[in-house]
Amino acid sequence: MAAALRAAKRLRLVVGVPGLDFTRSAFVAKKNIYDQPNWFGVGLAFSTTAALWALLFKQHNEDVMEYERRKAEREHKCTGCS
């Protein structure tokens, strides 16, 4: 039985988990250097966060102005406008 299974594996007739010889562990792929931080990545992360917050505040202010405009338009009761 074991010989037949080995022969089938050699011929790739048995479908299953790939062998460990074809996988690579993430822990041995690259060692982290903690003495030298990736300042480009840090700056990119902080600048992206700041840009997203700026866009959020800008969009919020535009939404508030649009809300106030529509609110004033609803309260306007002039008969000569339309």
Biopython code that builds the backbone (N, CA, C, O; Angstrom):
import numpy as np
from Bio.PDB.StructureBuilder import StructureBuilder

atoms = [
    (1, "MET", "N", (0.827, -1.199, 0.000)),
    (1, "MET", "CA", (0.000, 0.000, 0.000)),
    (1, "MET", "C", (0.861, 1.249, 0.000)),
    (1, "MET", "O", (0.597, 2.188, -0.750)),
    (2, "ALA", "N", (1.894, 1.265, 0.840)),
    (2, "ALA", "CA", (2.755, 2.431, 0.931)),
    (2, "ALA", "C", (3.527, 2.641, -0.365)),
    (2, "ALA", "O", (3.763, 3.778, -0.775)),
    (3, "ALA", "N", (3.914, 1.558, -0.999)),
    (3, "ALA", "CA", (4.646, 1.677, -2.258)),
    (3, "ALA", "C", (3.751, 2.260, -3.344)),
    (3, "ALA", "O", (4.208, 3.059, -4.162)),
    (4, "ALA", "N", (2.483, 1.869, -3.359)),
    (4, "ALA", "CA", (1.558, 2.394, -4.357)),
    (4, "ALA", "C", (1.305, 3.883, -4.135)),
    (4, "ALA", "O", (1.193, 4.649, -5.093)),
    (5, "LEU", "N", (1.215, 4.290, -2.868)),
    (5, "LEU", "CA", (1.003, 5.693, -2.552)),
    (5, "LEU", "C", (2.225, 6.529, -2.951)),
    (5, "LEU", "O", (2.074, 7.626, -3.490)),
    (6, "ARG", "N", (3.420, 6.021, -2.692)),
    (6, "ARG", "CA", (4.638, 6.735, -3.101)),
    (6, "ARG", "C", (4.708, 6.864, -4.612)),
    (6, "ARG", "O", (5.111, 7.908, -5.125)),
    (7, "ALA", "N", (4.332, 5.844, -5.315)),
    (7, "ALA", "CA", (4.356, 5.882, -6.780)),
    (7, "ALA", "C", (3.330, 6.878, -7.301)),
    (7, "ALA", "O", (3.601, 7.603, -8.258)),
    (8, "ALA", "N", (2.151, 6.921, -6.679)),
    (8, "ALA", "CA", (1.117, 7.870, -7.092)),
    (8, "ALA", "C", (1.563, 9.303, -6.820)),
    (8, "ALA", "O", (1.304, 10.199, -7.624)),
    (9, "LYS", "N", (2.231, 9.522, -5.689)),
    (9, "LYS", "CA", (2.717, 10.864, -5.384)),
    (9, "LYS", "C", (3.788, 11.300, -6.378)),
    (9, "LYS", "O", (3.841, 12.462, -6.781)),
    (10, "ARG", "N", (4.627, 10.366, -6.763)),
    (10, "ARG", "CA", (5.658, 10.701, -7.738)),
    (10, "ARG", "C", (5.040, 11.095, -9.070)),
    (10, "ARG", "O", (5.545, 11.988, -9.751)),
    (11, "LEU", "N", (3.981, 10.455, -9.434)),
    (11, "LEU", "CA", (3.311, 10.741, -10.693)),
    (11, "LEU", "C", (2.285, 11.865, -10.547)),
    (11, "LEU", "O", (1.644, 12.248, -11.525)),
    (12, "ARG", "N", (2.131, 12.386, -9.352)),
    (12, "ARG", "CA", (1.191, 13.481, -9.033)),
    (12, "ARG", "C", (-0.250, 13.083, -9.323)),
    (12, "ARG", "O", (-1.058, 13.896, -9.770)),
    (13, "LEU", "N", (-0.550, 11.835, -9.063)),
    (13, "LEU", "CA", (-1.915, 11.373, -9.244)),
    (13, "LEU", "C", (-2.772, 11.684, -8.025)),
    (13, "LEU", "O", (-3.992, 11.805, -8.133)),
    (14, "VAL", "N", (-2.137, 11.814, -6.869)),
    (14, "VAL", "CA", (-2.859, 12.116, -5.636)),
    (14, "VAL", "C", (-2.818, 13.627, -5.451)),
    (14, "VAL", "O", (-1.747, 14.219, -5.315)),
    (15, "VAL", "N", (-3.995, 14.241, -5.449)),
    (15, "VAL", "CA", (-4.096, 15.686, -5.281)),
    (15, "VAL", "C", (-4.203, 15.958, -3.790)),
    (15, "VAL", "O", (-5.007, 15.344, -3.088)),
    (16, "GLY", "N", (-3.397, 16.870, -3.325)),
    (16, "GLY", "CA", (-3.434, 17.194, -1.909)),
    (16, "GLY", "C", (-2.630, 18.442, -1.643)),
    (16, "GLY", "O", (-2.407, 19.255, -2.540)),
    (17, "VAL", "N", (-2.204, 18.590, -0.430)),
    (17, "VAL", "CA", (-1.416, 19.743, -0.020)),
    (17, "VAL", "C", (-0.051, 19.663, -0.697)),
    (17, "VAL", "O", (0.559, 18.594, -0.726)),
    (18, "PRO", "N", (0.431, 20.766, -1.235)),
    (18, "PRO", "CA", (1.749, 20.701, -1.867)),
    (18, "PRO", "C", (2.812, 20.311, -0.855)),
    (18, "PRO", "O", (2.699, 20.589, 0.339)),
    (19, "GLY", "N", (3.824, 19.674, -1.354)),
    (19, "GLY", "CA", (4.885, 19.220, -0.475)),
    (19, "GLY", "C", (5.608, 20.379, 0.186)),
    (19, "GLY", "O", (5.606, 21.498, -0.328)),
    (20, "LEU", "N", (6.209, 20.116, 1.296)),
    (20, "LEU", "CA", (6.900, 21.160, 2.037)),
    (20, "LEU", "C", (8.132, 21.660, 1.302)),
    (20, "LEU", "O", (8.632, 22.744, 1.601)),
    (21, "ASP", "N", (8.629, 20.887, 0.347)),
    (21, "ASP", "CA", (9.796, 21.329, -0.393)),
    (21, "ASP", "C", (9.476, 22.485, -1.333)),
    (21, "ASP", "O", (10.390, 23.159, -1.807)),
    (22, "PHE", "N", (8.178, 22.732, -1.618)),
    (22, "PHE", "CA", (7.802, 23.823, -2.496)),
    (22, "PHE", "C", (7.336, 25.062, -1.741)),
    (22, "PHE", "O", (7.042, 26.081, -2.366)),
    (23, "THR", "N", (7.262, 25.002, -0.435)),
    (23, "THR", "CA", (6.804, 26.145, 0.353)),
    (23, "THR", "C", (7.998, 26.841, 0.984)),
    (23, "THR", "O", (9.072, 26.260, 1.137)),
    (24, "ARG", "N", (7.784, 28.099, 1.345)),
    (24, "ARG", "CA", (8.846, 28.889, 1.950)),
    (24, "ARG", "C", (8.270, 29.607, 3.152)),
    (24, "ARG", "O", (7.232, 30.261, 3.049)),
    (25, "SER", "N", (8.910, 29.495, 4.250)),
    (25, "SER", "CA", (8.412, 30.115, 5.469)),
    (25, "SER", "C", (8.667, 31.612, 5.445)),
    (25, "SER", "O", (9.728, 32.064, 5.014)),
    (26, "ALA", "N", (7.692, 32.374, 5.908)),
    (26, "ALA", "CA", (7.846, 33.834, 5.952)),
    (26, "ALA", "C", (8.862, 34.235, 7.004)),
    (26, "ALA", "O", (9.422, 35.329, 6.934)),
    (27, "PHE", "N", (9.106, 33.386, 7.963)),
    (27, "PHE", "CA", (10.016, 33.733, 9.048)),
    (27, "PHE", "C", (11.471, 33.662, 8.621)),
    (27, "PHE", "O", (12.326, 34.283, 9.251)),
    (28, "VAL", "N", (11.766, 32.924, 7.573)),
    (28, "VAL", "CA", (13.151, 32.839, 7.123)),
    (28, "VAL", "C", (13.359, 33.594, 5.817)),
    (28, "VAL", "O", (14.472, 33.628, 5.291)),
    (29, "ALA", "N", (12.295, 34.201, 5.286)),
    (29, "ALA", "CA", (12.429, 34.901, 4.013)),
    (29, "ALA", "C", (13.294, 36.145, 4.162)),
    (29, "ALA", "O", (14.144, 36.410, 3.312)),
    (30, "LYS", "N", (13.090, 36.912, 5.231)),
    (30, "LYS", "CA", (13.859, 38.142, 5.434)),
    (30, "LYS", "C", (13.832, 38.498, 6.912)),
    (30, "LYS", "O", (12.774, 38.480, 7.541)),
    (31, "LYS", "N", (14.956, 38.810, 7.444)),
    (31, "LYS", "CA", (15.016, 39.218, 8.848)),
    (31, "LYS", "C", (14.752, 40.705, 8.949)),
    (31, "LYS", "O", (15.243, 41.486, 8.134)),
    (32, "ASN", "N", (13.973, 41.101, 9.953)),
    (32, "ASN", "CA", (13.701, 42.513, 10.180)),
    (32, "ASN", "C", (14.887, 43.172, 10.866)),
    (32, "ASN", "O", (15.512, 42.592, 11.754)),
    (33, "ILE", "N", (15.183, 44.382, 10.445)),
    (33, "ILE", "CA", (16.250, 45.167, 11.061)),
    (33, "ILE", "C", (15.567, 46.248, 11.884)),
    (33, "ILE", "O", (15.051, 47.220, 11.332)),
    (34, "TYR", "N", (15.563, 46.084, 13.199)),
    (34, "TYR", "CA", (14.861, 47.022, 14.063)),
    (34, "TYR", "C", (15.717, 48.235, 14.404)),
    (34, "TYR", "O", (15.192, 49.230, 14.902)),
    (35, "ASP", "N", (17.022, 48.176, 14.147)),
    (35, "ASP", "CA", (17.895, 49.323, 14.412)),
    (35, "ASP", "C", (17.726, 50.416, 13.371)),
    (35, "ASP", "O", (18.011, 51.580, 13.653)),
    (36, "GLN", "N", (17.272, 50.069, 12.178)),
    (36, "GLN", "CA", (17.101, 51.029, 11.086)),
    (36, "GLN", "C", (15.662, 50.959, 10.586)),
    (36, "GLN", "O", (15.354, 50.159, 9.702)),
    (37, "PRO", "N", (14.777, 51.790, 11.142)),
    (37, "PRO", "CA", (13.383, 51.743, 10.688)),
    (37, "PRO", "C", (13.257, 52.185, 9.233)),
    (37, "PRO", "O", (14.112, 52.899, 8.709)),
    (38, "ASN", "N", (12.209, 51.759, 8.614)),
    (38, "ASN", "CA", (11.919, 52.120, 7.237)),
    (38, "ASN", "C", (11.244, 53.492, 7.248)),
    (38, "ASN", "O", (10.016, 53.578, 7.286)),
    (39, "TRP", "N", (12.032, 54.552, 7.216)),
    (39, "TRP", "CA", (11.487, 55.905, 7.354)),
    (39, "TRP", "C", (10.624, 56.298, 6.160)),
    (39, "TRP", "O", (9.692, 57.091, 6.300)),
    (40, "PHE", "N", (10.926, 55.756, 5.010)),
    (40, "PHE", "CA", (10.077, 56.032, 3.844)),
    (40, "PHE", "C", (8.672, 55.473, 4.069)),
    (40, "PHE", "O", (7.680, 56.152, 3.802)),
    (41, "GLY", "N", (8.592, 54.257, 4.552)),
    (41, "GLY", "CA", (7.300, 53.647, 4.829)),
    (41, "GLY", "C", (6.547, 54.368, 5.940)),
    (41, "GLY", "O", (5.331, 54.541, 5.862)),
    (42, "VAL", "N", (7.272, 54.787, 6.974)),
    (42, "VAL", "CA", (6.654, 55.523, 8.079)),
    (42, "VAL", "C", (6.102, 56.853, 7.573)),
    (42, "VAL", "O", (4.967, 57.215, 7.885)),
    (43, "GLY", "N", (6.893, 57.572, 6.802)),
    (43, "GLY", "CA", (6.449, 58.856, 6.259)),
    (43, "GLY", "C", (5.282, 58.697, 5.315)),
    (43, "GLY", "O", (4.357, 59.508, 5.318)),
    (44, "LEU", "N", (5.323, 57.652, 4.507)),
    (44, "LEU", "CA", (4.229, 57.389, 3.578)),
    (44, "LEU", "C", (2.932, 57.078, 4.333)),
    (44, "LEU", "O", (1.855, 57.530, 3.943)),
    (45, "ALA", "N", (3.043, 56.314, 5.400)),
    (45, "ALA", "CA", (1.849, 55.976, 6.186)),
    (45, "ALA", "C", (1.262, 57.221, 6.848)),
    (45, "ALA", "O", (0.051, 57.440, 6.795)),
    (46, "PHE", "N", (2.114, 58.037, 7.471)),
    (46, "PHE", "CA", (1.610, 59.241, 8.140)),
    (46, "PHE", "C", (1.079, 60.273, 7.155)),
    (46, "PHE", "O", (0.065, 60.916, 7.424)),
    (47, "SER", "N", (1.747, 60.440, 6.024)),
    (47, "SER", "CA", (1.265, 61.425, 5.051)),
    (47, "SER", "C", (-0.051, 60.975, 4.421)),
    (47, "SER", "O", (-0.924, 61.800, 4.152)),
    (48, "THR", "N", (-0.194, 59.678, 4.187)),
    (48, "THR", "CA", (-1.456, 59.169, 3.657)),
    (48, "THR", "C", (-2.581, 59.382, 4.665)),
    (48, "THR", "O", (-3.690, 59.767, 4.294)),
    (49, "THR", "N", (-2.295, 59.133, 5.932)),
    (49, "THR", "CA", (-3.298, 59.341, 6.973)),
    (49, "THR", "C", (-3.693, 60.807, 7.055)),
    (49, "THR", "O", (-4.878, 61.125, 7.156)),
    (50, "ALA", "N", (-2.708, 61.704, 7.013)),
    (50, "ALA", "CA", (-3.002, 63.137, 7.075)),
    (50, "ALA", "C", (-3.818, 63.581, 5.865)),
    (50, "ALA", "O", (-4.746, 64.378, 6.006)),
    (51, "ALA", "N", (-3.489, 63.084, 4.692)),
    (51, "ALA", "CA", (-4.235, 63.447, 3.484)),
    (51, "ALA", "C", (-5.676, 62.956, 3.557)),
    (51, "ALA", "O", (-6.598, 63.673, 3.167)),
    (52, "LEU", "N", (-5.871, 61.751, 4.049)),
    (52, "LEU", "CA", (-7.231, 61.227, 4.173)),
    (52, "LEU", "C", (-8.050, 62.015, 5.187)),
    (52, "LEU", "O", (-9.236, 62.260, 4.965)),
    (53, "TRP", "N", (-7.430, 62.418, 6.303)),
    (53, "TRP", "CA", (-8.139, 63.240, 7.289)),
    (53, "TRP", "C", (-8.483, 64.602, 6.700)),
    (53, "TRP", "O", (-9.572, 65.121, 6.943)),
    (54, "ALA", "N", (-7.565, 65.189, 5.924)),
    (54, "ALA", "CA", (-7.834, 66.488, 5.297)),
    (54, "ALA", "C", (-9.012, 66.382, 4.327)),
    (54, "ALA", "O", (-9.884, 67.250, 4.306)),
    (55, "LEU", "N", (-9.033, 65.318, 3.528)),
    (55, "LEU", "CA", (-10.155, 65.113, 2.611)),
    (55, "LEU", "C", (-11.456, 64.887, 3.375)),
    (55, "LEU", "O", (-12.517, 65.341, 2.944)),
    (56, "LEU", "N", (-11.378, 64.190, 4.503)),
    (56, "LEU", "CA", (-12.567, 63.953, 5.314)),
    (56, "LEU", "C", (-13.132, 65.261, 5.855)),
    (56, "LEU", "O", (-14.341, 65.481, 5.783)),
    (57, "PHE", "N", (-12.276, 66.140, 6.400)),
    (57, "PHE", "CA", (-12.734, 67.421, 6.918)),
    (57, "PHE", "C", (-13.279, 68.309, 5.803)),
    (57, "PHE", "O", (-14.288, 68.991, 5.985)),
    (58, "LYS", "N", (-12.618, 68.300, 4.658)),
    (58, "LYS", "CA", (-13.082, 69.100, 3.522)),
    (58, "LYS", "C", (-14.468, 68.641, 3.072)),
    (58, "LYS", "O", (-15.359, 69.462, 2.854)),
    (59, "GLN", "N", (-14.644, 67.334, 2.937)),
    (59, "GLN", "CA", (-15.928, 66.792, 2.521)),
    (59, "GLN", "C", (-16.998, 67.088, 3.564)),
    (59, "GLN", "O", (-18.137, 67.391, 3.210)),
    (60, "HIS", "N", (-16.653, 67.007, 4.829)),
    (60, "HIS", "CA", (-17.613, 67.302, 5.893)),
    (60, "HIS", "C", (-18.066, 68.761, 5.822)),
    (60, "HIS", "O", (-19.257, 69.050, 5.941)),
    (61, "ASN", "N", (-17.118, 69.675, 5.629)),
    (61, "ASN", "CA", (-17.475, 71.088, 5.534)),
    (61, "ASN", "C", (-18.377, 71.355, 4.327)),
    (61, "ASN", "O", (-19.327, 72.133, 4.420)),
    (62, "GLU", "N", (-18.085, 70.719, 3.209)),
    (62, "GLU", "CA", (-18.942, 70.880, 2.026)),
    (62, "GLU", "C", (-20.334, 70.322, 2.281)),
    (62, "GLU", "O", (-21.325, 70.909, 1.846)),
    (63, "ASP", "N", (-20.420, 69.195, 2.980)),
    (63, "ASP", "CA", (-21.723, 68.605, 3.288)),
    (63, "ASP", "C", (-22.522, 69.498, 4.227)),
    (63, "ASP", "O", (-23.733, 69.642, 4.060)),
    (64, "VAL", "N", (-21.858, 70.101, 5.214)),
    (64, "VAL", "CA", (-22.546, 71.001, 6.143)),
    (64, "VAL", "C", (-23.044, 72.239, 5.405)),
    (64, "VAL", "O", (-24.163, 72.691, 5.647)),
    (65, "MET", "N", (-22.232, 72.792, 4.514)),
    (65, "MET", "CA", (-22.668, 73.965, 3.747)),
    (65, "MET", "C", (-23.863, 73.618, 2.855)),
    (65, "MET", "O", (-24.801, 74.409, 2.750)),
    (66, "GLU", "N", (-23.841, 72.453, 2.217)),
    (66, "GLU", "CA", (-24.963, 72.031, 1.383)),
    (66, "GLU", "C", (-26.218, 71.824, 2.228)),
    (66, "GLU", "O", (-27.317, 72.171, 1.795)),
    (67, "TYR", "N", (-26.066, 71.268, 3.417)),
    (67, "TYR", "CA", (-27.195, 71.076, 4.322)),
    (67, "TYR", "C", (-27.792, 72.419, 4.726)),
    (67, "TYR", "O", (-29.012, 72.587, 4.717)),
    (68, "GLU", "N", (-26.934, 73.374, 5.079)),
    (68, "GLU", "CA", (-27.422, 74.702, 5.472)),
    (68, "GLU", "C", (-28.117, 75.394, 4.298)),
    (68, "GLU", "O", (-29.134, 76.060, 4.493)),
    (69, "ARG", "N", (-27.585, 75.245, 3.089)),
    (69, "ARG", "CA", (-28.198, 75.859, 1.917)),
    (69, "ARG", "C", (-29.584, 75.280, 1.657)),
    (69, "ARG", "O", (-30.530, 76.023, 1.396)),
    (70, "ARG", "N", (-29.708, 73.958, 1.729)),
    (70, "ARG", "CA", (-31.009, 73.330, 1.497)),
    (70, "ARG", "C", (-31.996, 73.655, 2.614)),
    (70, "ARG", "O", (-33.194, 73.803, 2.374)),
    (71, "LYS", "N", (-31.481, 73.765, 3.833)),
    (71, "LYS", "CA", (-32.343, 74.119, 4.967)),
    (71, "LYS", "C", (-32.899, 75.528, 4.788)),
    (71, "LYS", "O", (-34.086, 75.763, 5.019)),
    (72, "ALA", "N", (-32.041, 76.471, 4.374)),
    (72, "ALA", "CA", (-32.491, 77.838, 4.151)),
    (72, "ALA", "C", (-33.457, 77.899, 2.969)),
    (72, "ALA", "O", (-34.410, 78.679, 2.985)),
    (73, "GLU", "N", (-33.217, 77.087, 1.956)),
    (73, "GLU", "CA", (-34.095, 77.046, 0.788)),
    (73, "GLU", "C", (-35.484, 76.524, 1.165)),
    (73, "GLU", "O", (-36.496, 77.004, 0.654)),
    (74, "ARG", "N", (-35.522, 75.544, 2.057)),
    (74, "ARG", "CA", (-36.810, 74.998, 2.518)),
    (74, "ARG", "C", (-37.604, 76.017, 3.323)),
    (74, "ARG", "O", (-38.830, 76.066, 3.231)),
    (75, "GLU", "N", (-36.905, 76.830, 4.112)),
    (75, "GLU", "CA", (-37.573, 77.801, 4.991)),
    (75, "GLU", "C", (-37.969, 79.072, 4.256)),
    (75, "GLU", "O", (-38.715, 79.895, 4.787)),
    (76, "HIS", "N", (-37.479, 79.231, 3.053)),
    (76, "HIS", "CA", (-37.770, 80.437, 2.276)),
    (76, "HIS", "C", (-39.218, 80.372, 1.763)),
    (76, "HIS", "O", (-39.578, 79.451, 1.030)),
    (77, "LYS", "N", (-40.043, 81.352, 2.153)),
    (77, "LYS", "CA", (-41.478, 81.335, 1.810)),
    (77, "LYS", "C", (-41.870, 82.494, 0.898)),
    (77, "LYS", "O", (-42.996, 82.984, 0.986)),
    (78, "CYS", "N", (-40.986, 82.933, 0.043)),
    (78, "CYS", "CA", (-41.279, 84.061, -0.832)),
    (78, "CYS", "C", (-42.173, 83.591, -1.987)),
    (78, "CYS", "O", (-41.912, 82.547, -2.586)),
    (79, "THR", "N", (-43.213, 84.348, -2.298)),
    (79, "THR", "CA", (-44.112, 83.964, -3.387)),
    (79, "THR", "C", (-43.623, 84.485, -4.730)),
    (79, "THR", "O", (-44.061, 83.990, -5.769)),
    (80, "GLY", "N", (-42.734, 85.464, -4.744)),
    (80, "GLY", "CA", (-42.271, 86.032, -6.009)),
    (80, "GLY", "C", (-41.097, 85.281, -6.622)),
    (80, "GLY", "O", (-40.716, 85.585, -7.753)),
    (81, "CYS", "N", (-40.507, 84.315, -5.925)),
    (81, "CYS", "CA", (-39.328, 83.614, -6.443)),
    (81, "CYS", "C", (-39.686, 82.585, -7.503)),
    (81, "CYS", "O", (-38.956, 82.432, -8.482)),
    (82, "SER", "N", (-40.788, 81.884, -7.330)),
    (82, "SER", "CA", (-41.068, 80.818, -8.276)),
    (82, "SER", "C", (-42.410, 80.884, -8.906)),
    (82, "SER", "O", (-42.751, 80.029, -9.723)),
]
sb = StructureBuilder()
sb.init_structure("model")
sb.init_model(0)
sb.init_chain("A")
sb.init_seg("    ")
for serial, (resi, resn, name, xyz) in enumerate(atoms, 1):
    if name == "N":
        sb.init_residue(resn, " ", resi, " ")
    sb.init_atom(name, np.array(xyz, "f"), 0.0, 1.0, " ", f" {name:<3s}", serial, name[0])
structure = sb.get_structure()
